[in-house]
Amino acid sequence: MIAVLSACGNSGDTAGENSSDERWEAIQDAGELVVGTSGTLIAASYYDENDELTGYDVEVMREIAERLDLEVSFEIMGIDSMLPAIQSGRIDVAANDIEPTDSRKKEFDFSEPYKYSYSTMAVRESDNSGIESLEDLKGKKAGGGATTIYSQIAEHFGAEVVTYGNAPNEAYLSDVSNARTDVVINDYYLTKFGVAAFPDFDLHLHPTLKFHPTEQAVVIPKGADKLTEEINRVLKEMREDGTLSELAIQFYEEDASEKPEGDIEEIEGLDL
């Protein structure tokens, strides 16, 4: 579970509304929405060949800000820093392929999902890193962020998590290829594009394992109801007019804004 500051205590309806309005009004007064993102997740948040920040999450947030008549700026940080940065007020929201789990919902509000996916693995193509089932993770080394859902899944099945800072995909994936680690568990779309970006590595997506269906959403400060309402209003517009689908297909070559088809294994006993 990610270590974050405790949520504020309960308050009356009027106080909650005032807090909510103040947060939205502060953003309007500034004329800017400050978004935390990593810049290291290929297809979601990354720097292109012109060193410009782009990706599905980034462009979704740019479109949201434009429709809210706001400028947008991005603070680049590791996933382990984003949620505390929302609570400290350093950033307004975060968008970095983040899943709204039960534990996170206690500390933060979330938008409606803008992406649906599931989890998979990058493993060595030569031998699948000796992994043919989730139970085979026991004793393996899994590269990942210290506080991610994917690292929790690895630990749940007995893997040792090798942690990284705000490292690029290449660092994670090269370590699997050269056997410093055995596996990277991550989102299907991100893993697909990460592996494809390094064709010389001994890597592929695991050919049979599909598990832990996910949703990704904008992370919003707890109690910022008006901000949540405005972001959701725009996301609904973007879904209805096809903008979400267009952006998803642009970056993922598949419509990640819709739920994936097929059987996806649920994992029992995760405390997320």
C-alpha atoms as an extended CHARMM CRD file, in Angstrom:
* protein
*
       272  EXT
         1         1  MET       CA              0.0000000000        0.0000000000        0.0000000000  PROA      1               0.0000000000
         2         2  ILE       CA              1.3560000000        3.3880000000       -0.8750000000  PROA      2               0.0000000000
         3         3  ALA       CA              2.4290000000        5.4760000000        2.0830000000  PROA      3               0.0000000000
         4         4  VAL       CA              0.4890000000        8.7140000000        2.0370000000  PROA      4               0.0000000000
         5         5  LEU       CA             -0.6820000000       11.2370000000        4.5850000000  PROA      5               0.0000000000
         6         6  SER       CA             -3.8620000000       10.3850000000        6.4400000000  PROA      6               0.0000000000
         7         7  ALA       CA             -7.0610000000       11.7850000000        5.0550000000  PROA      7               0.0000000000
         8         8  CYS       CA             -8.7100000000       14.6530000000        6.8490000000  PROA      8               0.0000000000
         9         9  GLY       CA            -11.3350000000       13.8340000000        9.4470000000  PROA      9               0.0000000000
        10        10  ASN       CA            -15.0460000000       13.9140000000        8.7690000000  PROA      10              0.0000000000
        11        11  SER       CA            -16.6560000000       17.3020000000        8.3200000000  PROA      11              0.0000000000
        12        12  GLY       CA            -20.1210000000       18.6170000000        7.7770000000  PROA      12              0.0000000000
        13        13  ASP       CA            -21.6980000000       18.9740000000        4.3490000000  PROA      13              0.0000000000
        14        14  THR       CA            -21.2430000000       22.7460000000        4.2780000000  PROA      14              0.0000000000
        15        15  ALA       CA            -17.5480000000       22.5590000000        5.1310000000  PROA      15              0.0000000000
        16        16  GLY       CA            -17.0430000000       19.8960000000        2.4780000000  PROA      16              0.0000000000
        17        17  GLU       CA            -18.7430000000       22.0260000000       -0.1470000000  PROA      17              0.0000000000
        18        18  ASN       CA            -16.6760000000       25.0820000000        0.8090000000  PROA      18              0.0000000000
        19        19  SER       CA            -13.4600000000       23.0420000000        0.6170000000  PROA      19              0.0000000000
        20        20  SER       CA            -14.5190000000       21.6510000000       -2.7360000000  PROA      20              0.0000000000
        21        21  ASP       CA            -15.3820000000       25.0580000000       -4.1470000000  PROA      21              0.0000000000
        22        22  GLU       CA            -12.1410000000       26.5910000000       -2.9030000000  PROA      22              0.0000000000
        23        23  ARG       CA            -10.0390000000       23.9910000000       -4.6870000000  PROA      23              0.0000000000
        24        24  TRP       CA            -11.8150000000       24.4960000000       -7.9970000000  PROA      24              0.0000000000
        25        25  GLU       CA            -11.8330000000       28.2840000000       -7.5720000000  PROA      25              0.0000000000
        26        26  ALA       CA             -8.1000000000       28.3040000000       -6.8530000000  PROA      26              0.0000000000
        27        27  ILE       CA             -7.4360000000       26.4450000000      -10.1040000000  PROA      27              0.0000000000
        28        28  GLN       CA             -9.7120000000       28.8300000000      -12.0130000000  PROA      28              0.0000000000
        29        29  ASP       CA             -8.0210000000       31.8470000000      -10.4420000000  PROA      29              0.0000000000
        30        30  ALA       CA             -4.6100000000       30.5050000000      -11.4580000000  PROA      30              0.0000000000
        31        31  GLY       CA             -5.9410000000       29.6860000000      -14.9110000000  PROA      31              0.0000000000
        32        32  GLU       CA             -3.8500000000       26.5260000000      -14.8850000000  PROA      32              0.0000000000
        33        33  LEU       CA             -4.2090000000       22.8380000000      -14.0940000000  PROA      33              0.0000000000
        34        34  VAL       CA             -0.9760000000       21.3180000000      -12.7440000000  PROA      34              0.0000000000
        35        35  VAL       CA             -0.7140000000       17.6050000000      -13.5500000000  PROA      35              0.0000000000
        36        36  GLY       CA              1.7520000000       15.1060000000      -12.1340000000  PROA      36              0.0000000000
        37        37  THR       CA              3.0470000000       12.5080000000      -14.5850000000  PROA      37              0.0000000000
        38        38  SER       CA              6.2010000000       10.4530000000      -15.0990000000  PROA      38              0.0000000000
        39        39  GLY       CA              7.2750000000       11.0930000000      -18.6900000000  PROA      39              0.0000000000
        40        40  THR       CA              8.7390000000        7.5740000000      -18.7640000000  PROA      40              0.0000000000
        41        41  LEU       CA              5.8020000000        5.3180000000      -19.7320000000  PROA      41              0.0000000000
        42        42  ILE       CA              5.8280000000        4.6780000000      -23.4650000000  PROA      42              0.0000000000
        43        43  ALA       CA              2.3790000000        5.3160000000      -24.9850000000  PROA      43              0.0000000000
        44        44  ALA       CA              0.9690000000        6.8180000000      -21.7580000000  PROA      44              0.0000000000
        45        45  SER       CA              3.4030000000        9.5630000000      -20.7050000000  PROA      45              0.0000000000
        46        46  TYR       CA              6.7410000000        9.8700000000      -22.4850000000  PROA      46              0.0000000000
        47        47  TYR       CA              9.0240000000       12.1470000000      -24.5050000000  PROA      47              0.0000000000
        48        48  ASP       CA              8.9010000000       11.7160000000      -28.2760000000  PROA      48              0.0000000000
        49        49  GLU       CA             11.7670000000       12.0060000000      -30.7710000000  PROA      49              0.0000000000
        50        50  ASN       CA             11.4820000000       15.8040000000      -30.5980000000  PROA      50              0.0000000000
        51        51  ASP       CA             11.7950000000       15.7160000000      -26.8000000000  PROA      51              0.0000000000
        52        52  GLU       CA              8.1630000000       16.7620000000      -26.4510000000  PROA      52              0.0000000000
        53        53  LEU       CA              6.0340000000       15.3010000000      -23.6600000000  PROA      53              0.0000000000
        54        54  THR       CA              3.1380000000       13.3040000000      -25.0780000000  PROA      54              0.0000000000
        55        55  GLY       CA              1.2000000000       10.0670000000      -24.6430000000  PROA      55              0.0000000000
        56        56  TYR       CA             -2.3940000000        9.0380000000      -24.0910000000  PROA      56              0.0000000000
        57        57  ASP       CA             -2.6190000000       10.2560000000      -20.4860000000  PROA      57              0.0000000000
        58        58  VAL       CA             -0.8420000000       13.5060000000      -21.3490000000  PROA      58              0.0000000000
        59        59  GLU       CA             -3.0660000000       14.2960000000      -24.3340000000  PROA      59              0.0000000000
        60        60  VAL       CA             -6.2280000000       13.3750000000      -22.4110000000  PROA      60              0.0000000000
        61        61  MET       CA             -5.2260000000       15.9050000000      -19.7590000000  PROA      61              0.0000000000
        62        62  ARG       CA             -4.4100000000       18.5450000000      -22.3560000000  PROA      62              0.0000000000
        63        63  GLU       CA             -7.8620000000       18.0870000000      -23.8670000000  PROA      63              0.0000000000
        64        64  ILE       CA             -9.5380000000       18.2250000000      -20.4490000000  PROA      64              0.0000000000
        65        65  ALA       CA             -7.7310000000       21.4600000000      -19.5880000000  PROA      65              0.0000000000
        66        66  GLU       CA             -8.6090000000       23.0280000000      -22.9410000000  PROA      66              0.0000000000
        67        67  ARG       CA            -12.3020000000       22.2110000000      -22.5220000000  PROA      67              0.0000000000
        68        68  LEU       CA            -12.1720000000       23.6950000000      -19.0210000000  PROA      68              0.0000000000
        69        69  ASP       CA            -10.6120000000       26.8900000000      -20.4390000000  PROA      69              0.0000000000
        70        70  LEU       CA             -7.4240000000       26.2950000000      -18.4920000000  PROA      70              0.0000000000
        71        71  GLU       CA             -3.7520000000       26.1470000000      -19.3300000000  PROA      71              0.0000000000
        72        72  VAL       CA             -2.0350000000       22.9090000000      -18.3700000000  PROA      72              0.0000000000
        73        73  SER       CA              1.4450000000       22.2620000000      -17.0190000000  PROA      73              0.0000000000
        74        74  PHE       CA              3.0700000000       18.9470000000      -16.1850000000  PROA      74              0.0000000000
        75        75  GLU       CA              5.2850000000       18.1650000000      -13.2020000000  PROA      75              0.0000000000
        76        76  ILE       CA              7.5560000000       15.2120000000      -13.9800000000  PROA      76              0.0000000000
        77        77  MET       CA              8.0010000000       12.8520000000      -11.0430000000  PROA      77              0.0000000000
        78        78  GLY       CA              8.1080000000        9.1890000000      -10.1260000000  PROA      78              0.0000000000
        79        79  ILE       CA              4.9210000000        7.3090000000       -9.3560000000  PROA      79              0.0000000000
        80        80  ASP       CA              5.9690000000        7.0200000000       -5.6980000000  PROA      80              0.0000000000
        81        81  SER       CA              5.9410000000       10.8290000000       -5.4200000000  PROA      81              0.0000000000
        82        82  MET       CA              2.7030000000       11.6660000000       -7.2470000000  PROA      82              0.0000000000
        83        83  LEU       CA              0.1130000000       10.8730000000       -4.6270000000  PROA      83              0.0000000000
        84        84  PRO       CA              1.9210000000       12.6590000000       -1.7810000000  PROA      84              0.0000000000
        85        85  ALA       CA              2.3860000000       15.6220000000       -4.1620000000  PROA      85              0.0000000000
        86        86  ILE       CA             -1.3890000000       15.8790000000       -4.5590000000  PROA      86              0.0000000000
        87        87  GLN       CA             -1.8650000000       15.9500000000       -0.7990000000  PROA      87              0.0000000000
        88        88  SER       CA              0.8670000000       18.5370000000       -0.2950000000  PROA      88              0.0000000000
        89        89  GLY       CA             -0.6600000000       20.7920000000       -2.9630000000  PROA      89              0.0000000000
        90        90  ARG       CA              2.3840000000       20.6720000000       -5.2300000000  PROA      90              0.0000000000
        91        91  ILE       CA              0.1770000000       19.3880000000       -8.0550000000  PROA      91              0.0000000000
        92        92  ASP       CA             -3.5760000000       19.5490000000       -8.6380000000  PROA      92              0.0000000000
        93        93  VAL       CA             -4.0980000000       16.0580000000      -10.0740000000  PROA      93              0.0000000000
        94        94  ALA       CA             -2.0970000000       13.0920000000      -11.3630000000  PROA      94              0.0000000000
        95        95  ALA       CA             -2.4430000000       11.1420000000      -14.6060000000  PROA      95              0.0000000000
        96        96  ASN       CA             -0.0240000000        8.2730000000      -15.0860000000  PROA      96              0.0000000000
        97        97  ASP       CA             -1.9470000000        5.0650000000      -15.7660000000  PROA      97              0.0000000000
        98        98  ILE       CA             -3.0370000000        4.9830000000      -12.1100000000  PROA      98              0.0000000000
        99        99  GLU       CA             -5.6040000000        2.4800000000      -10.8780000000  PROA      99              0.0000000000
       100       100  PRO       CA             -8.2600000000        3.6270000000       -8.3510000000  PROA      100             0.0000000000
       101       101  THR       CA             -7.9190000000        0.8650000000       -5.7520000000  PROA      101             0.0000000000
       102       102  ASP       CA             -9.9660000000        0.6250000000       -2.5510000000  PROA      102             0.0000000000
       103       103  SER       CA             -7.0570000000        1.7940000000       -0.3980000000  PROA      103             0.0000000000
       104       104  ARG       CA             -6.3440000000        4.7800000000       -2.6520000000  PROA      104             0.0000000000
       105       105  LYS       CA            -10.0070000000        5.7770000000       -2.6460000000  PROA      105             0.0000000000
       106       106  LYS       CA             -9.7480000000        6.2890000000        1.1100000000  PROA      106             0.0000000000
       107       107  GLU       CA             -7.1710000000        9.0280000000        0.5150000000  PROA      107             0.0000000000
       108       108  PHE       CA             -8.1090000000       10.4520000000       -2.8930000000  PROA      108             0.0000000000
       109       109  ASP       CA            -10.9900000000       11.0500000000       -5.2480000000  PROA      109             0.0000000000
       110       110  PHE       CA            -10.8500000000        9.7030000000       -8.7940000000  PROA      110             0.0000000000
       111       111  SER       CA            -12.4210000000       10.6450000000      -12.0910000000  PROA      111             0.0000000000
       112       112  GLU       CA            -14.4670000000        8.2360000000      -14.1310000000  PROA      112             0.0000000000
       113       113  PRO       CA            -12.1190000000        5.8170000000      -15.9700000000  PROA      113             0.0000000000
       114       114  TYR       CA            -10.5660000000        7.0040000000      -19.2210000000  PROA      114             0.0000000000
       115       115  LYS       CA             -8.7940000000        3.6890000000      -19.8870000000  PROA      115             0.0000000000
       116       116  TYR       CA             -9.5140000000       -0.0020000000      -19.3200000000  PROA      116             0.0000000000
       117       117  SER       CA             -6.9080000000       -2.7330000000      -19.3980000000  PROA      117             0.0000000000
       118       118  TYR       CA             -5.4680000000       -5.7360000000      -17.5970000000  PROA      118             0.0000000000
       119       119  SER       CA             -2.0980000000       -6.9080000000      -16.3430000000  PROA      119             0.0000000000
       120       120  THR       CA              0.4950000000       -8.9780000000      -18.1500000000  PROA      120             0.0000000000
       121       121  MET       CA              4.2240000000       -9.7250000000      -17.9550000000  PROA      121             0.0000000000
       122       122  ALA       CA              7.3580000000       -8.9720000000      -19.8800000000  PROA      122             0.0000000000
       123       123  VAL       CA              9.4950000000      -12.1210000000      -19.6850000000  PROA      123             0.0000000000
       124       124  ARG       CA             12.4880000000      -13.5400000000      -21.5560000000  PROA      124             0.0000000000
       125       125  GLU       CA             11.3760000000      -14.8600000000      -24.9380000000  PROA      125             0.0000000000
       126       126  SER       CA             13.8720000000      -17.7160000000      -24.7700000000  PROA      126             0.0000000000
       127       127  ASP       CA             12.2070000000      -19.4340000000      -21.7960000000  PROA      127             0.0000000000
       128       128  ASN       CA              9.3700000000      -17.2190000000      -20.4660000000  PROA      128             0.0000000000
       129       129  SER       CA             11.7480000000      -16.6430000000      -17.5240000000  PROA      129             0.0000000000
       130       130  GLY       CA             10.5810000000      -19.9780000000      -16.1630000000  PROA      130             0.0000000000
       131       131  ILE       CA              7.0810000000      -18.5950000000      -15.5450000000  PROA      131             0.0000000000
       132       132  GLU       CA              4.0590000000      -20.4840000000      -16.8560000000  PROA      132             0.0000000000
       133       133  SER       CA              1.5860000000      -19.5220000000      -14.1220000000  PROA      133             0.0000000000
       134       134  LEU       CA              1.2490000000      -16.7900000000      -11.5260000000  PROA      134             0.0000000000
       135       135  GLU       CA              2.3760000000      -19.2780000000       -8.8900000000  PROA      135             0.0000000000
       136       136  ASP       CA              5.7150000000      -19.5600000000      -10.7230000000  PROA      136             0.0000000000
       137       137  LEU       CA              6.5090000000      -16.0080000000       -9.6020000000  PROA      137             0.0000000000
       138       138  LYS       CA              7.6320000000      -17.4370000000       -6.2660000000  PROA      138             0.0000000000
       139       139  GLY       CA             11.3610000000      -16.8660000000       -5.8930000000  PROA      139             0.0000000000
       140       140  LYS       CA             11.6390000000      -14.7440000000       -9.0510000000  PROA      140             0.0000000000
       141       141  LYS       CA             12.9100000000      -11.1520000000       -9.2000000000  PROA      141             0.0000000000
       142       142  ALA       CA             10.3340000000       -8.6500000000      -10.4430000000  PROA      142             0.0000000000
       143       143  GLY       CA             11.3350000000       -5.1600000000      -11.5180000000  PROA      143             0.0000000000
       144       144  GLY       CA              8.9230000000       -2.4340000000      -10.4690000000  PROA      144             0.0000000000
       145       145  GLY       CA              8.1100000000        0.6840000000       -8.5010000000  PROA      145             0.0000000000
       146       146  ALA       CA              7.9960000000        0.2890000000       -4.7510000000  PROA      146             0.0000000000
       147       147  THR       CA              4.3290000000        1.2760000000       -4.3980000000  PROA      147             0.0000000000
       148       148  THR       CA              2.6940000000        0.0390000000       -7.5790000000  PROA      148             0.0000000000
       149       149  ILE       CA             -0.1590000000       -2.4360000000       -7.8110000000  PROA      149             0.0000000000
       150       150  TYR       CA              2.0400000000       -4.5940000000      -10.0300000000  PROA      150             0.0000000000
       151       151  SER       CA              4.7190000000       -4.8990000000       -7.3630000000  PROA      151             0.0000000000
       152       152  GLN       CA              2.0200000000       -5.8780000000       -4.8700000000  PROA      152             0.0000000000
       153       153  ILE       CA              0.8950000000       -8.6280000000       -7.2440000000  PROA      153             0.0000000000
       154       154  ALA       CA              4.4840000000       -9.8690000000       -7.5760000000  PROA      154             0.0000000000
       155       155  GLU       CA              4.9260000000       -9.9370000000       -3.8100000000  PROA      155             0.0000000000
       156       156  HSD       CA              1.5480000000      -11.6250000000       -3.3660000000  PROA      156             0.0000000000
       157       157  PHE       CA              2.8780000000      -14.5920000000       -5.3340000000  PROA      157             0.0000000000
       158       158  GLY       CA              6.2470000000      -14.6700000000       -3.5880000000  PROA      158             0.0000000000
       159       159  ALA       CA              8.4910000000      -12.6980000000       -5.9380000000  PROA      159             0.0000000000
       160       160  GLU       CA             11.2580000000      -10.3940000000       -4.7350000000  PROA      160             0.0000000000
       161       161  VAL       CA             10.6060000000       -6.8540000000       -6.0020000000  PROA      161             0.0000000000
       162       162  VAL       CA             13.6320000000       -4.9710000000       -7.3430000000  PROA      162             0.0000000000
       163       163  THR       CA             12.6740000000       -1.2990000000       -7.1110000000  PROA      163             0.0000000000
       164       164  TYR       CA             13.5390000000        1.6120000000       -9.3700000000  PROA      164             0.0000000000
       165       165  GLY       CA             13.0540000000        5.3500000000       -9.1980000000  PROA      165             0.0000000000
       166       166  ASN       CA             11.5100000000        7.2570000000      -12.0870000000  PROA      166             0.0000000000
       167       167  ALA       CA             13.4550000000        5.0800000000      -14.5170000000  PROA      167             0.0000000000
       168       168  PRO       CA             12.6270000000        4.6990000000      -18.2220000000  PROA      168             0.0000000000
       169       169  ASN       CA             11.2090000000        1.4810000000      -19.6590000000  PROA      169             0.0000000000
       170       170  GLU       CA             14.6420000000        0.5240000000      -20.9750000000  PROA      170             0.0000000000
       171       171  ALA       CA             16.0600000000        0.1360000000      -17.4640000000  PROA      171             0.0000000000
       172       172  TYR       CA             13.3250000000       -2.2580000000      -16.3550000000  PROA      172             0.0000000000
       173       173  LEU       CA             13.2750000000       -4.2850000000      -19.5450000000  PROA      173             0.0000000000
       174       174  SER       CA             17.0130000000       -4.5650000000      -20.1180000000  PROA      174             0.0000000000
       175       175  ASP       CA             17.3720000000       -6.0760000000      -16.6480000000  PROA      175             0.0000000000
       176       176  VAL       CA             14.8950000000       -8.8230000000      -17.5720000000  PROA      176             0.0000000000
       177       177  SER       CA             16.6680000000       -9.4420000000      -20.8540000000  PROA      177             0.0000000000
       178       178  ASN       CA             20.0760000000       -9.7920000000      -19.1980000000  PROA      178             0.0000000000
       179       179  ALA       CA             18.6180000000      -11.8720000000      -16.3180000000  PROA      179             0.0000000000
       180       180  ARG       CA             19.3380000000       -9.3650000000      -13.5550000000  PROA      180             0.0000000000
       181       181  THR       CA             15.6090000000       -9.6870000000      -12.9520000000  PROA      181             0.0000000000
       182       182  ASP       CA             13.0830000000      -12.1730000000      -14.3340000000  PROA      182             0.0000000000
       183       183  VAL       CA              9.8840000000      -10.2930000000      -15.0230000000  PROA      183             0.0000000000
       184       184  VAL       CA              8.1360000000       -6.9510000000      -15.2150000000  PROA      184             0.0000000000
       185       185  ILE       CA              4.4350000000       -7.0510000000      -14.3950000000  PROA      185             0.0000000000
       186       186  ASN       CA              2.5610000000       -4.1050000000      -15.8130000000  PROA      186             0.0000000000
       187       187  ASP       CA             -0.3680000000       -2.8760000000      -17.8400000000  PROA      187             0.0000000000
       188       188  TYR       CA             -0.9350000000       -4.7760000000      -21.1030000000  PROA      188             0.0000000000
       189       189  TYR       CA             -0.7870000000       -1.7220000000      -23.3580000000  PROA      189             0.0000000000
       190       190  LEU       CA              2.2790000000       -0.2070000000      -21.7030000000  PROA      190             0.0000000000
       191       191  THR       CA              4.1080000000       -3.5300000000      -21.7170000000  PROA      191             0.0000000000
       192       192  LYS       CA              3.2360000000       -4.1890000000      -25.3590000000  PROA      192             0.0000000000
       193       193  PHE       CA              4.7540000000       -0.9100000000      -26.4880000000  PROA      193             0.0000000000
       194       194  GLY       CA              7.6610000000       -1.0980000000      -24.0650000000  PROA      194             0.0000000000
       195       195  VAL       CA              8.7380000000       -4.4880000000      -25.3930000000  PROA      195             0.0000000000
       196       196  ALA       CA              8.2590000000       -3.4190000000      -29.0190000000  PROA      196             0.0000000000
       197       197  ALA       CA             10.5500000000       -0.4230000000      -28.4550000000  PROA      197             0.0000000000
       198       198  PHE       CA             13.5450000000       -2.7150000000      -27.7820000000  PROA      198             0.0000000000
       199       199  PRO       CA             13.5310000000       -5.4450000000      -30.4480000000  PROA      199             0.0000000000
       200       200  ASP       CA             17.1120000000       -6.4820000000      -29.6720000000  PROA      200             0.0000000000
       201       201  PHE       CA             16.2330000000       -7.5260000000      -26.1340000000  PROA      201             0.0000000000
       202       202  ASP       CA             15.4160000000      -11.1550000000      -25.2720000000  PROA      202             0.0000000000
       203       203  LEU       CA             11.8520000000      -10.1970000000      -24.3620000000  PROA      203             0.0000000000
       204       204  HSD       CA              8.2190000000      -10.7450000000      -25.2080000000  PROA      204             0.0000000000
       205       205  LEU       CA              4.7870000000      -10.4850000000      -23.6250000000  PROA      205             0.0000000000
       206       206  HSD       CA              3.8840000000      -13.6540000000      -21.8160000000  PROA      206             0.0000000000
       207       207  PRO       CA              1.8580000000      -15.5990000000      -24.4120000000  PROA      207             0.0000000000
       208       208  THR       CA             -0.8270000000      -16.9940000000      -22.0800000000  PROA      208             0.0000000000
       209       209  LEU       CA             -1.1260000000      -14.9700000000      -18.8620000000  PROA      209             0.0000000000
       210       210  LYS       CA             -3.8440000000      -12.2760000000      -18.6870000000  PROA      210             0.0000000000
       211       211  PHE       CA             -4.8950000000      -11.2390000000      -15.1900000000  PROA      211             0.0000000000
       212       212  HSD       CA             -6.1470000000       -8.4730000000      -12.9060000000  PROA      212             0.0000000000
       213       213  PRO       CA             -8.5180000000       -6.3460000000      -15.0300000000  PROA      213             0.0000000000
       214       214  THR       CA             -7.9140000000       -2.6550000000      -14.3930000000  PROA      214             0.0000000000
       215       215  GLU       CA             -9.3020000000        0.8310000000      -14.8240000000  PROA      215             0.0000000000
       216       216  GLN       CA             -7.2090000000        3.9800000000      -15.0150000000  PROA      216             0.0000000000
       217       217  ALA       CA             -8.4190000000        7.4040000000      -13.9010000000  PROA      217             0.0000000000
       218       218  VAL       CA             -7.3230000000       10.9130000000      -12.9460000000  PROA      218             0.0000000000
       219       219  VAL       CA             -6.2800000000       11.1540000000       -9.2780000000  PROA      219             0.0000000000
       220       220  ILE       CA             -7.9010000000       14.1370000000       -7.5390000000  PROA      220             0.0000000000
       221       221  PRO       CA             -7.5790000000       15.5380000000       -4.0040000000  PROA      221             0.0000000000
       222       222  LYS       CA            -10.0110000000       14.0540000000       -1.4990000000  PROA      222             0.0000000000
       223       223  GLY       CA            -13.1190000000       16.1830000000       -1.1470000000  PROA      223             0.0000000000
       224       224  ALA       CA            -12.4930000000       18.2660000000       -4.2790000000  PROA      224             0.0000000000
       225       225  ASP       CA            -16.0060000000       17.4930000000       -5.4710000000  PROA      225             0.0000000000
       226       226  LYS       CA            -16.3750000000       20.4140000000       -7.8830000000  PROA      226             0.0000000000
       227       227  LEU       CA            -13.0460000000       19.6360000000       -9.5650000000  PROA      227             0.0000000000
       228       228  THR       CA            -14.0770000000       15.9790000000       -9.8630000000  PROA      228             0.0000000000
       229       229  GLU       CA            -17.4460000000       16.9900000000      -11.2910000000  PROA      229             0.0000000000
       230       230  GLU       CA            -15.8710000000       19.2440000000      -13.9260000000  PROA      230             0.0000000000
       231       231  ILE       CA            -13.3020000000       16.6510000000      -15.0080000000  PROA      231             0.0000000000
       232       232  ASN       CA            -16.0160000000       13.9830000000      -15.2370000000  PROA      232             0.0000000000
       233       233  ARG       CA            -18.2450000000       16.2760000000      -17.2570000000  PROA      233             0.0000000000
       234       234  VAL       CA            -15.4900000000       16.7890000000      -19.8190000000  PROA      234             0.0000000000
       235       235  LEU       CA            -14.5310000000       13.0970000000      -19.8950000000  PROA      235             0.0000000000
       236       236  LYS       CA            -18.1770000000       12.2580000000      -20.6360000000  PROA      236             0.0000000000
       237       237  GLU       CA            -18.1350000000       14.7160000000      -23.5410000000  PROA      237             0.0000000000
       238       238  MET       CA            -14.8810000000       13.2240000000      -24.8330000000  PROA      238             0.0000000000
       239       239  ARG       CA            -16.3060000000        9.7010000000      -24.6450000000  PROA      239             0.0000000000
       240       240  GLU       CA            -19.5380000000       10.6740000000      -26.3820000000  PROA      240             0.0000000000
       241       241  ASP       CA            -17.8840000000       12.6330000000      -29.2040000000  PROA      241             0.0000000000
       242       242  GLY       CA            -15.2620000000        9.9400000000      -29.8330000000  PROA      242             0.0000000000
       243       243  THR       CA            -12.2290000000       11.8970000000      -28.6450000000  PROA      243             0.0000000000
       244       244  LEU       CA            -11.2130000000        9.2810000000      -26.0610000000  PROA      244             0.0000000000
       245       245  SER       CA            -11.3860000000        6.5080000000      -28.6440000000  PROA      245             0.0000000000
       246       246  GLU       CA             -9.3950000000        8.5340000000      -31.1740000000  PROA      246             0.0000000000
       247       247  LEU       CA             -6.6300000000        9.2830000000      -28.6900000000  PROA      247             0.0000000000
       248       248  ALA       CA             -6.5230000000        5.6970000000      -27.4550000000  PROA      248             0.0000000000
       249       249  ILE       CA             -6.1840000000        4.3040000000      -30.9730000000  PROA      249             0.0000000000
       250       250  GLN       CA             -3.5780000000        6.9510000000      -31.8130000000  PROA      250             0.0000000000
       251       251  PHE       CA             -1.3070000000        5.8810000000      -28.9750000000  PROA      251             0.0000000000
       252       252  TYR       CA             -2.2120000000        2.2240000000      -28.3690000000  PROA      252             0.0000000000
       253       253  GLU       CA             -3.4070000000        1.0950000000      -31.8280000000  PROA      253             0.0000000000
       254       254  GLU       CA             -6.4110000000       -0.3250000000      -29.9590000000  PROA      254             0.0000000000
       255       255  ASP       CA             -9.3570000000        1.3860000000      -28.2830000000  PROA      255             0.0000000000
       256       256  ALA       CA             -8.1310000000        1.3100000000      -24.6930000000  PROA      256             0.0000000000
       257       257  SER       CA            -11.0040000000        3.5990000000      -23.7000000000  PROA      257             0.0000000000
       258       258  GLU       CA            -13.3240000000        0.5560000000      -23.8930000000  PROA      258             0.0000000000
       259       259  LYS       CA            -13.2300000000       -2.5720000000      -21.7200000000  PROA      259             0.0000000000
       260       260  PRO       CA            -11.1560000000       -5.4000000000      -23.2820000000  PROA      260             0.0000000000
       261       261  GLU       CA            -12.8530000000       -8.5670000000      -24.4520000000  PROA      261             0.0000000000
       262       262  GLY       CA            -12.0390000000      -12.1290000000      -23.3810000000  PROA      262             0.0000000000
       263       263  ASP       CA            -11.4120000000      -13.9010000000      -20.0950000000  PROA      263             0.0000000000
       264       264  ILE       CA             -9.0980000000      -12.1350000000      -17.6710000000  PROA      264             0.0000000000
       265       265  GLU       CA             -8.1050000000      -13.9070000000      -14.4700000000  PROA      265             0.0000000000
       266       266  GLU       CA             -9.1190000000      -12.2440000000      -11.2050000000  PROA      266             0.0000000000
       267       267  ILE       CA             -6.6060000000      -12.5310000000       -8.3680000000  PROA      267             0.0000000000
       268       268  GLU       CA             -8.0950000000      -13.4330000000       -5.0050000000  PROA      268             0.0000000000
       269       269  GLY       CA             -6.7100000000      -12.1170000000       -1.7400000000  PROA      269             0.0000000000
       270       270  LEU       CA             -5.1000000000       -8.8860000000       -2.9290000000  PROA      270             0.0000000000
       271       271  ASP       CA             -5.4130000000       -6.0240000000       -0.4280000000  PROA      271             0.0000000000
       272       272  LEU       CA             -5.3740000000       -3.1480000000       -2.8940000000  PROA      272             0.0000000000
